Amino acid sequence: MPFYLPEPPFQHDQNARIGVLLINLGTPEAPTAAAVRPYLKEFLWDRRVVEIPRPLWWLILNGVILTTRPAKSAEKYAAIWRPEGSPLKVYTERATKLLKGLLGERLGQPVLVDYAMRYGNPAIADKIAAMKARGVDRLLILPLYPQYAASSSGSAMDAVWDTLLHTRNPPETRVIKHFHDHAGYLNALRQSVEAYWAEHGRPEVLVMSFHGTPRRSLDLGDPYHCECRKTGRLLAAALGLAPEQFRVTFQSRFGRAEWLQPYTAATLEQLGRAKTRRIDVVCPGFAADCLETLEEIAMEGKATFLNAGGGEFRYIQALNDRPLWIAALADLVQAHLGGWIADSWSLADENREQRQRTERARTLGAKA
């Protein structure tokens, strides 16, 4: 098998393009055990996600996890699945479409905007190949994880670098590593929470739940914990919350090792036992609603709080396709396109340059 991926046919009459590729985690194709199993296998075999020695982890993964967990996970996916598909995919598609439109209005020149999933489909390698075939020679990568973690943003970047490693003619590439303290992102979060409170009133406590990672990753130098804490602190300040009015917690613990604390489930139980009249939960680390927000928090988390004696539980949706969030994405992209965007652009000028380029190529004996 060749080391390098096949290149698209070179076309002298094809204009160079800028591409923006959003990357999200991924989702099974359907809420069934048969569809969940290959998705889980790809996800859990990623060295960035599980750093256990490969031979031992292979036995655990294939001998235990993949024989029992797909069916259980499929039931959870079925509880949140929509007629149009996975919520994560639905919202990622919507955000991509809206971002493309907004960038077109702002920039006044063609920029290709698309999305890929780190696990499952559409695959990162396939999307990069499709962009190259459409003339993209400058590519901006935007993982949709506000806070950098090696197991999320780092893994997405691995997949990009692996594709480019096997690309004979890679595009010039930039990556937005994180945006945990970006003003537009924080403003979108603030507005989302305030809009919810304007309609439903305010809680006693706002819980900000972030996806967890093993404690060992923090000890080894992963900045994720600090970036989550900073996002929480800045959002609380923007909302005018006193320290006793909010909590920053970490969810989705897996395995027996210690993970980042405080744990979301334990915090919800404690607040319930304290007879807290109402709590709201928001998940600032998730750009789009998914299994971890709609099932783990809005369903399981709610049950934990209420069963412990709590009063009212409300989940505030992720940013999804909210206008301020799309505007924040556009701000992020524009800030990282410096030097790539032409000061002035017109279709007539581009067509003229295309004709001249084609004529020069024919003069030199090219077929196109």
C-alpha positions as CSV (number, residue, x, y, z in Angstrom):
1,M,0.0,0.0,0.0
2,P,1.5,3.4,-1.0
3,F,2.6,5.6,1.9
4,Y,1.1,8.7,0.3
5,L,-2.5,9.2,-0.4
6,P,-3.5,9.9,-4.0
7,E,-3.5,13.5,-5.0
8,P,-6.5,15.0,-6.8
9,P,-5.7,15.8,-10.5
10,F,-4.1,19.2,-10.9
11,Q,-6.2,21.7,-12.7
12,H,-4.8,24.9,-14.0
13,D,-8.2,26.5,-14.2
14,Q,-9.0,25.8,-10.5
15,N,-8.7,28.7,-8.2
16,A,-6.9,28.3,-4.8
17,R,-9.2,28.4,-1.9
18,I,-9.2,28.8,1.9
19,G,-10.8,26.1,3.9
20,V,-12.2,26.0,7.4
21,L,-12.7,22.6,9.0
22,L,-14.7,22.3,12.2
23,I,-14.0,19.1,14.2
24,N,-16.3,17.6,16.8
25,L,-16.1,14.3,18.7
26,G,-18.4,12.1,16.7
27,T,-21.4,9.9,17.0
28,P,-22.6,6.4,16.1
29,E,-24.6,6.1,12.9
30,A,-27.6,4.8,14.8
31,P,-28.8,4.1,18.4
32,T,-28.1,0.4,18.1
33,A,-25.5,-1.9,19.6
34,A,-24.3,-2.8,16.1
35,A,-23.6,0.8,15.3
36,V,-22.3,1.8,18.7
37,R,-19.7,-1.0,18.9
38,P,-17.4,0.2,16.0
39,Y,-17.7,3.8,17.2
40,L,-16.7,2.9,20.8
41,K,-13.9,0.7,19.5
42,E,-12.4,3.6,17.5
43,F,-12.9,6.0,20.4
44,L,-11.5,3.8,23.2
45,W,-8.6,2.5,21.2
46,D,-7.2,6.1,20.8
47,R,-4.0,6.4,22.7
48,R,-4.9,9.9,23.7
49,V,-8.1,8.7,25.3
50,V,-6.8,5.7,27.2
51,E,-3.1,5.6,28.1
52,I,-3.0,2.0,29.4
53,P,-0.3,-0.2,27.8
54,R,-1.7,-1.5,24.5
55,P,-1.6,-5.3,25.1
56,L,-3.4,-5.0,28.5
57,W,-5.9,-2.5,27.2
58,W,-6.6,-4.6,24.1
59,L,-7.7,-7.5,26.3
60,I,-9.9,-5.3,28.5
61,L,-11.4,-3.5,25.6
62,N,-12.2,-6.5,23.4
63,G,-12.7,-9.0,26.1
64,V,-15.0,-7.0,28.4
65,I,-16.0,-3.5,27.3
66,L,-17.0,-4.1,23.7
67,T,-19.0,-7.2,24.7
68,T,-21.1,-5.4,27.3
69,R,-21.1,-1.7,26.8
70,P,-22.5,-1.2,23.3
71,A,-25.9,-2.4,24.2
72,K,-26.1,-0.2,27.3
73,S,-24.8,2.8,25.4
74,A,-27.3,2.2,22.6
75,E,-30.2,2.4,25.1
76,K,-28.8,5.8,26.2
77,Y,-28.4,7.0,22.7
78,A,-32.0,5.9,21.8
79,A,-33.3,8.1,24.7
80,I,-31.9,11.3,23.1
81,W,-32.0,10.4,19.3
82,R,-34.0,12.6,17.0
83,P,-35.9,11.8,13.8
84,E,-33.1,13.6,11.9
85,G,-30.4,11.8,13.7
86,S,-27.9,12.3,16.5
87,P,-28.2,15.7,18.3
88,L,-24.5,16.2,18.1
89,K,-24.4,15.7,14.3
90,V,-27.6,17.8,13.8
91,Y,-26.2,20.8,15.7
92,T,-22.7,20.5,14.2
93,E,-24.2,20.5,10.7
94,R,-26.4,23.6,11.5
95,A,-23.5,25.5,13.1
96,T,-21.3,24.7,10.0
97,K,-24.0,26.0,7.6
98,L,-24.6,29.1,9.6
99,L,-20.9,29.9,10.0
100,K,-20.4,29.5,6.3
101,G,-23.1,32.0,5.6
102,L,-21.9,34.5,8.1
103,L,-18.3,34.3,6.9
104,G,-19.5,34.8,3.4
105,E,-21.3,38.0,4.5
106,R,-18.3,39.3,6.4
107,L,-15.4,38.4,4.1
108,G,-17.0,39.0,0.8
109,Q,-15.0,36.2,-0.8
110,P,-15.2,32.4,-1.1
111,V,-14.2,30.4,1.9
112,L,-15.0,26.7,2.1
113,V,-16.5,25.7,5.5
114,D,-17.1,22.1,6.4
115,Y,-17.0,19.8,9.4
116,A,-15.6,16.4,10.3
117,M,-15.8,14.0,13.3
118,R,-12.8,12.7,15.1
119,Y,-14.5,9.2,15.4
120,G,-17.0,7.9,13.0
121,N,-18.2,9.8,10.0
122,P,-17.6,12.2,8.2
123,A,-13.9,11.3,8.8
124,I,-11.2,14.0,9.0
125,A,-9.1,12.4,6.3
126,D,-12.1,12.2,3.9
127,K,-13.0,15.9,4.5
128,I,-9.4,17.1,4.0
129,A,-9.2,15.1,0.7
130,A,-12.5,16.6,-0.4
131,M,-11.3,20.1,0.4
132,K,-8.0,19.6,-1.5
133,A,-10.0,18.3,-4.5
134,R,-11.9,21.7,-4.5
135,G,-8.7,23.6,-4.5
136,V,-8.1,24.3,-0.8
137,D,-4.4,25.1,-0.3
138,R,-4.8,27.0,3.0
139,L,-6.6,25.2,5.8
140,L,-7.7,26.4,9.2
141,I,-8.6,23.6,11.7
142,L,-11.0,24.4,14.5
143,P,-11.7,21.7,17.0
144,L,-15.0,22.5,18.8
145,Y,-13.5,22.0,22.3
146,P,-13.2,25.3,24.1
147,Q,-10.8,23.9,26.6
148,Y,-7.7,22.1,25.4
149,A,-7.3,18.5,26.5
150,A,-4.9,16.0,25.0
151,S,-7.8,13.5,24.8
152,S,-10.0,15.8,22.8
153,S,-8.3,18.7,20.9
154,G,-5.0,16.8,21.0
155,S,-6.6,13.8,19.5
156,A,-8.3,15.8,16.7
157,M,-4.9,17.4,15.9
158,D,-3.3,13.9,15.8
159,A,-5.8,12.9,13.1
160,V,-5.1,16.0,11.1
161,W,-1.3,15.6,11.3
162,D,-1.6,11.9,10.4
163,T,-3.5,12.8,7.3
164,L,-1.1,15.5,6.3
165,L,1.9,13.1,7.0
166,H,0.5,10.9,4.3
167,T,-0.3,13.8,1.9
168,R,2.2,14.5,-0.9
169,N,1.1,18.1,-1.3
170,P,-0.4,19.2,2.1
171,P,-2.2,22.5,2.4
172,E,-0.7,25.3,4.5
173,T,-2.4,24.6,7.9
174,R,-3.3,26.5,11.0
175,V,-5.0,25.2,14.1
176,I,-7.1,27.0,16.8
177,K,-5.9,25.1,19.8
178,H,-8.4,26.4,22.4
179,F,-10.7,29.4,23.1
180,H,-11.7,28.9,26.8
181,D,-11.3,32.6,27.6
182,H,-12.4,34.0,24.2
183,A,-14.7,37.0,24.8
184,G,-17.2,36.0,22.1
185,Y,-17.5,32.4,23.5
186,L,-17.9,33.7,27.0
187,N,-20.5,36.3,25.9
188,A,-22.5,33.6,24.1
189,L,-22.5,31.5,27.3
190,R,-23.5,34.4,29.4
191,Q,-26.3,35.4,27.1
192,S,-27.5,31.8,26.9
193,V,-27.8,31.5,30.7
194,E,-29.3,35.0,31.2
195,A,-31.9,34.3,28.5
196,Y,-32.9,31.1,30.3
197,W,-33.1,32.8,33.6
198,A,-35.2,35.7,32.1
199,E,-37.8,33.1,31.1
200,H,-37.6,30.6,34.1
201,G,-36.2,32.6,37.0
202,R,-32.8,32.1,38.8
203,P,-31.7,29.0,40.7
204,E,-30.0,28.9,44.1
205,V,-26.9,27.3,42.5
206,L,-25.6,27.1,39.0
207,V,-23.5,24.0,38.4
208,M,-21.0,24.2,35.5
209,S,-20.2,20.7,34.5
210,F,-17.2,19.9,32.3
211,H,-16.2,16.6,30.8
212,G,-13.8,14.8,33.1
213,T,-10.3,13.5,32.5
214,P,-8.0,11.3,34.6
215,R,-6.3,13.2,37.4
216,R,-3.0,11.7,36.1
217,S,-3.4,13.8,32.9
218,L,-3.2,17.0,35.0
219,D,-0.2,15.8,36.9
220,L,1.5,15.1,33.5
221,G,1.0,18.6,32.3
222,D,-2.4,18.7,30.6
223,P,-3.8,22.3,30.9
224,Y,-7.5,21.2,30.7
225,H,-8.3,21.5,34.4
226,C,-6.9,25.0,34.6
227,E,-8.8,26.1,31.5
228,C,-12.1,24.7,32.7
229,R,-11.6,26.5,36.0
230,K,-10.8,29.7,34.2
231,T,-13.9,29.4,32.0
232,G,-16.0,28.8,35.1
233,R,-14.5,31.8,37.0
234,L,-15.0,34.1,34.0
235,L,-18.6,33.0,33.3
236,A,-19.5,33.4,37.0
237,A,-18.1,36.9,37.0
238,A,-20.0,37.8,33.9
239,L,-23.2,36.5,35.5
240,G,-22.4,38.4,38.7
241,L,-22.4,35.2,40.8
242,A,-21.0,35.0,44.3
243,P,-18.8,32.0,45.2
244,E,-21.6,30.2,47.0
245,Q,-23.9,30.5,44.0
246,F,-22.0,28.3,41.5
247,R,-19.9,25.1,41.3
248,V,-17.4,23.9,38.8
249,T,-17.6,20.1,38.5
250,F,-16.4,17.3,36.2
251,Q,-18.6,14.5,34.7
252,S,-18.3,11.3,32.7
253,R,-15.8,9.4,35.0
254,F,-14.7,6.1,33.5
255,G,-12.9,3.3,35.3
256,R,-11.6,3.1,38.8
257,A,-8.8,5.7,38.7
258,E,-9.1,9.1,40.2
259,W,-10.4,11.7,37.8
260,L,-10.7,15.5,38.1
261,Q,-12.7,16.6,41.1
262,P,-15.2,17.5,42.3
263,Y,-17.3,15.0,40.5
264,T,-20.6,16.2,39.0
265,A,-22.7,13.3,40.2
266,A,-21.4,13.6,43.8
267,T,-22.0,17.3,43.8
268,L,-25.6,16.9,42.6
269,E,-26.2,14.3,45.3
270,Q,-24.7,16.7,48.0
271,L,-26.9,19.6,46.8
272,G,-29.9,17.3,46.9
273,R,-29.2,16.2,50.4
274,A,-28.8,19.8,51.4
275,K,-32.4,20.3,50.3
276,T,-31.4,22.9,47.7
277,R,-34.6,24.3,46.3
278,R,-33.4,24.6,42.7
279,I,-30.2,24.1,40.7
280,D,-29.5,24.8,37.1
281,V,-26.8,22.9,35.2
282,V,-24.9,24.2,32.2
283,C,-22.1,22.4,30.3
284,P,-19.7,25.1,29.0
285,G,-17.2,22.5,27.5
286,F,-19.7,21.1,25.0
287,A,-20.3,23.2,21.9
288,A,-23.3,21.0,21.0
289,D,-25.7,18.9,23.0
290,C,-24.9,15.2,22.9
291,L,-25.1,12.1,25.0
292,E,-23.1,13.6,27.8
293,T,-25.4,16.6,28.2
294,L,-28.8,15.3,27.2
295,E,-28.7,11.9,28.9
296,E,-25.9,12.0,31.5
297,I,-26.8,15.4,32.9
298,A,-30.4,16.2,31.9
299,M,-31.7,12.7,32.7
300,E,-29.3,10.9,35.0
301,G,-28.1,14.0,36.8
302,K,-31.6,15.1,37.4
303,A,-32.5,11.8,38.9
304,T,-29.5,11.9,41.2
305,F,-30.4,15.3,42.5
306,L,-34.1,14.6,43.0
307,N,-33.6,11.2,44.5
308,A,-31.2,12.8,47.1
309,G,-34.0,15.2,48.2
310,G,-33.4,18.2,46.0
311,G,-36.2,20.5,44.8
312,E,-36.1,21.6,41.1
313,F,-33.5,20.7,38.5
314,R,-33.1,22.4,35.2
315,Y,-30.6,21.8,32.4
316,I,-29.6,24.8,30.2
317,Q,-28.9,23.7,26.6
318,A,-25.5,23.9,25.0
319,L,-24.6,26.7,22.6
320,N,-25.6,24.6,19.7
321,D,-26.6,27.0,16.9
322,R,-27.3,30.2,18.9
323,P,-26.6,33.4,16.9
324,L,-24.0,34.7,19.4
325,W,-22.2,31.4,19.3
326,I,-22.0,31.4,15.5
327,A,-20.8,35.0,15.7
328,A,-18.1,34.0,18.2
329,L,-17.0,31.2,15.8
330,A,-16.8,33.7,13.0
331,D,-14.7,36.0,15.2
332,L,-12.3,33.1,16.0
333,V,-11.9,32.1,12.4
334,Q,-11.4,35.7,11.2
335,A,-8.7,36.3,13.8
336,H,-6.8,33.3,12.5
337,L,-7.1,34.1,8.8
338,G,-4.7,37.0,9.0
339,G,-2.6,37.3,5.9
340,W,-4.7,34.7,4.0
341,I,-7.7,36.9,3.2
342,A,-7.2,39.3,0.2
343,D,-7.7,43.0,0.9
344,S,-10.0,43.2,-2.1
345,W,-11.7,40.4,-4.1
346,S,-14.1,40.2,-7.0
347,L,-15.4,37.3,-9.1
348,A,-14.5,39.1,-12.3
349,D,-10.8,39.5,-11.2
350,E,-10.7,35.9,-10.2
351,N,-12.1,34.7,-13.5
352,R,-9.6,36.9,-15.4
353,E,-6.7,35.5,-13.4
354,Q,-8.0,32.0,-14.0
355,R,-8.2,32.5,-17.8
356,Q,-4.7,34.0,-17.9
357,R,-3.3,31.1,-15.8
358,T,-4.9,28.5,-18.1
359,E,-3.6,30.3,-21.2
360,R,0.0,30.3,-19.8
361,A,-0.3,26.6,-19.1
362,R,-1.5,25.8,-22.6
363,T,1.4,27.9,-24.1
364,L,3.8,25.7,-22.1
365,G,2.1,22.5,-23.5
366,A,-0.3,21.7,-20.7
367,K,-3.7,20.1,-21.6
368,A,-5.6,22.4,-19.3
